[in-house]
Amino acid sequence: MKKHTIFWWNLENLFDVETSPDRPDWLQKRLKNELKGWSQQVLQKKINNLVSVMQRINDGKGPDILGVCEVENENVMQRLMQTLKAAVNRNYVVRHHDTADARGIDIAFIYDAAMYQDDGQLFSHHVMKRNATRELLQINLTTRDHHELIVIGNHWPSRSGGQYESEPFRIMVAETLGYWIDRIVEIKGKNIAVVLMGDFNDEPFNRSIKDYLKASHAKPVVLNSISNRVHNLMYDFYGGKQGTYVYGNAIHVLDQFIVSRGIASLSALYPFKVDGVDIVAFPEMEKGRYHAPVKFGRPSKKGTRDGYNEQGFSDHFPIVLTLKEAEEAHP
């Protein structure tokens, strides 16, 4: 069995430098105050901190596939990729898509080209409120043993304005993603392996995920359903001492891996199986009795709760999924 290590992280405002020539005028005006002091040195320090975590997983080899959100542009992703590549000596490539998000934050992927090929296509969708916000991003990979693996990054609309007031927007995304899965299965067949990963801004038991995406923690429900239900791998983390995000004294599991029936099944006809899933929280990444993430913050927020902490990382913890892959293709 071959193994695949998939790593997801909301990187919290990984912006390009204050005077980036790649930033459109409208975004420069919007972010002007937020970006004060965001220099080449500050950006590289944050990237170095993030990579210091990424390089320690997978027995020191780093992730095979890395999905992230809250990155500004491809330039930032290339810098992240080059720093990670230098740390673990792998042949990484970047797949990124600019969105119309009002704060210019995107989803992107990095993967090891020695292990996968992609088909050159990117499928993206953003949710409209009054303005565009957040997105879904899909890439289609093929392993060296010729098995297809579809990965879809998610950054669902935030809870800003209230959990229940903002819930309809996350339900809209869940409905859209459910339709995507139906179409993927229709085109690729019921055995297709799909990994959904992301910051869903809802818990595994919330309506958007449970009722509209149709993600269940119960594997028999997924396998025996006549519809294309998906298996939520993060449900067991809820109610524990370690979540992926902490707000006040509440521990949340907002970052999740959710997989298709083609991964959840134990049948030999399905080449991928789940080998493990976890929240990554090394001691230097957390603080306090609620195990809150140590944030990097921004120079413009110095002296505030979100002020610059050069030892910090992000306001979310990353999560990691390991898949086993059969080495021989099945009919």
N, C-alpha and C positions, 0 to 999 in steps of 0.2 A: 504493500500500500504506500502510495506517495501522500505527502501531507502538504496542505496549503494553509498558510497563516494570513488571515485577513484582519486588518486593523482599521478601526474607525476612530476619528477624533474631531470634535468641534474645537477648532484652534483659537477661537475667540479673537476676532478683530485682527487677523494677520494682514494688516494693511501694507501697501507699498510705502516708500519713503514720502516724507512731507511734500517734496517738490517733484514727484514722479511725472515724467513726460507722457506716460501711458494713461494717465488719469483724465477722463473727459472733463470739460469745464464745469458742467453741471454738478459732477460729483466733487470736484475740487472745492466748489463753493459750499457744498453741503457739509463736507468733512473738515473744512478749514480749521475750525477750533479744536476738533478732536485730534488732529494730526500734529499739533504743535510739539516740536521736539522729537518727532518720530524720524530719526535719522538713520543713515546706513548702519551705524554702530548699534543702535537700539534694535533695529530689525534683525540684524545678524545675531544679536544676543538672544532674542526670543527664539529664532530658528535653532540656534545651538542648544538651547534648553529643551525644545521639543524633540530634537533628534537624540539628545542624551537619553530620552525615554524610549523612543522608537528602536534604537539600535540594540537595546537590551532584550527585546523579545525574540522568540523563535531561536533560542539558544545562541543569541548574539548575532544572528544573521539579519535581523530586521524583518519587516513585513514583506510578504510576497506580493500582496495587494494592499494598498493604503488608500482609504477613502477619507476625505476631509471636507469640512465646510467652514464658512467664515474666512475665506481667503479672497483677497481683492482681485487679483489678476494672474495671468500666466507667468509674468515676470517673478512674482513672489513664489509661485509653485516651482519654477525652475530653480530658484535659489534654495528652496527647501529640498528639492530632489537632489541637487548637486551636493549639498551638505550631507544628506543621508547616504548618497552614493559613495562619498569619500569615506564615510564612517564604516560602511559594511561591504564595500567593494562589489556592488551589484550593478547589473545593466538596466537601470530604471528608465522608464519613459513616463511622460506626463500626458494626461488627457484632461483638458479643461474647457469650460464653456462659459463665456461672459453672459450674465443675465441682466435683466432690467431692474434688479432689486434697488430700492431707494438708497441703500447704504453701500451698494457696490460689492456685496459679499456673495461669493459663489461656492459651488461644490466642485471638487476636482478629484481625480484619481492619479495615483502613481502605481505602476506595476512592473514586475521584472520581465523584461522582454526575452530572457532566456527560458522562461517558464510558460509564457502566454503570447498569443497573437490576438490582436483585435481586428474587427472587420472594417475599421475605418469610419464607422458610423457613430454618431452621438445623438441620442434622443433626449430632449430636454423639454420641460414644461414648468412654467411659473404660474403662481396663483394670483389672480387679480382681486385686490380689495378696491380701494379708490386708486391705488397705484400697484404696480407689480411688486410682488414680495416672494422671496424664497424660491426654491425650485426642486424638481426631481431631475436626476441625470442618470442615464443608462448607458453602459458600454457592454458590448458582447465579446467575450473572450473565448479562446479555444486553447486547451492545454496541449502539451506535447504528446499526450496519448489520445488526442483528437476528441476530447469530450468538451462540449460547450458549457460555459459557465457565464451566466448573465448576472451582472452586479448593478444595483440601482441605489444611488446615493440620495438621501432625503434630508431636507431641512425644512420642516413644516412651520407654518406661521406661529409666531410667538404667542405667549399668554398676556402680552401687553394689553392693558385695559381690562384685564380680568379673565380668569380661566374659562368661565362659562360664556362671557360676552364674546370671546374670540374663538370659541369652540366651532362655530359653523364653518370657519375658514379651514380648520384642520379636517373637518368632515368632508369638505370639498376636495381636498387633496387625497384623502383616503378613498373616496369614490373614484377619483381619476386613476389612482394607483391600482385599485381593484380592477378597473377596466383594462389597464395595461397588462396586468397578469393574465386576464382572460384572453387578450389578443396574443400574448406570448405563447400561451399554451395552445391556442388555436393554430398558430403558425409552426411552432417548434415541437408540439406534442406534449403529452402529460408527463413524460419522464424528464423534461427539461429542468435543469438546476438553476434556480434563481435565488440570489442572496439580496435581501433588502437590508440596508444599513443606514443609520442616520440619527440625527437629533429630531425626534418626532414631536417634541414639546407636549407630549401626552404620555401618560403611564400605560403599561401593557393592558390594564383593565378598563381604560377610558373608552367611551363610545366610538370615537373615531377609529381606533385600532381594532377593538373587539367586534363592533357591530357593522362598521362600514368597510374597513379593509378586510374583515373576516379573518383576523389573526387569532388563533387559539393556542393556549398553552398545553392543551390536551392532544397528544399525538393521534389517538384513535379518532377523534373528531375530525382532524385534518385528513387522515387517510381514508376514512369511510364516507366522507361527504361527497355528494354528487356535484357540488360547486367547487371552484378552485380556492379552497381555504388554504391558509398558510400557517406555519408553525412559529410561534413566538418563543425564542430561546431565552428571553430575559425575565420571564415571569417569576421565576424562583428567587430572583434577587430582590423583589419587592418586599418591603417590611424588614429587611436586614439592616445591618449597621453600615453597609457600604452601598451607596448609590452612585449615579454618574453625575449628579448635580445636587447642590444643596442651596436652599433658599430659606434664610432665617434658621430655624431649627428643624426644618422639614427636609428629609432625604428623599430624593426623587430618582426614578429610573427612566429618564427621558431618552437616553441613547440606547438603541436596541439593534439586535440582529433578528431578522425574521426570514425564514426560508420556505421554499416551495415544497410541495409533496415529493418532487424529484430528489430532494435532499433528506426530507424527514423519513422516507420509507427505508425499511431495512432489507428490502428485496435486492437480490443480486443484479436485477435488471437496471438498477439505478446506480451509476458509478460513484456518486459522492455520498459520504456519510458524515455526520457531525462527530468530531472527536473531542471537542471541548469548547467552552465559551467562558469568558471571564471579564471582570472589570480590572483595569490596570491602575493601581494606586500605590506606587512606591512611597516609602515613608516621607521623603522630601517633597512629595506632591500634595500632601494633605496636612490639615491643621485642625485643632479643636476637638471637642467631644463628639461633634457630628461628622467628623472626617470630611470637612469641606475642602474643595480644591484650592491650592495656592495659585492665585491669579498673577499674571504678568502685569496687567494694567497698562496704563498709558502715561507718558510724561506730562501730557496736558492735564491730567487728573491728580497731580502731585498734592499730597496733603489730604486726599479724600480716601474713602473706602476702596475706590478703584485705582488708587494712585500706583505709579510705577514701582514694581518690585522686581529687581533684576534677577532674583532667584526663583521667580514664579514661572508658570506654564500657561494655564488656561482655566476658565471657570467651569469646564467640564472635564471629567476623567475619560480617558479613552477606553474602548472595549476591544476585545480580541476574540476571533473565532478561528478554530482549527478544523479543517475538513480533511477527511481521508478520501483518496481517489483510487479506485481499482485500476491496475496497470494495463489490463486488457479490456478492450471495448467489447460490449455485449450486443447481441442483435436486438 
